[in-house]
Amino acid sequence: MNKLKRNAFGAFAMLMIAMLFMGASPEKNQIEKIWYNQEKTSKIQIYLAKDGKYYGKVVWLKEPNDASTGKPRLDKENPDEAKRNTPIQGILILTGFSIDKEDANTYVDGKVYDPKNGKTYCGKLTYKGATLDLRGYICSASFLGRTSTWTLAEGQ
């Protein structure tokens, strides 16, 4: 009986040590949160989809309604005419990001849609705790782009 208690205690101790080490590594869902864009004019919810990739949709706008019409702001610049009547709140602006195999804090191979100009860019996300760097660039020329820093929305 005494040997059984020692084995149980040893297994419990190993489990606790393993849990400590697992907590020290980057969380797989570390970016699955709500983020303010750099200007703090919108909040984007990033989530892991069933396809194993990360997506982000606009869930809040500082100015949700068009000043001239009083109706929800629309995706007027979308190159697809059929989508120009879609409200910006709720649209996907980040699609298809995967965790980089070499750096668990970096998410690559995604696309970034900018509703301000209706263009889609290649993208890279870099998780830095309470901030997230979004690099959007022309797909054929990664040096042609810009980086914006998003901040974690309150209460998370």
Secondary structure, 3 states (H helix, E strand, C coil): CHHHHHHHHHHHHHHHHHHHHHHHCCCCCCCCCEEECCCCCEEEEEEECCCCCEEEEEEEECCCECCCCCCECECCCCCCHHHCCCECCCCEEEEEEEECCCCCCEEEEEEEEECCCCEEEEEEEEECCCEEEEEEEECCEEEEEEEEEEEECCCC
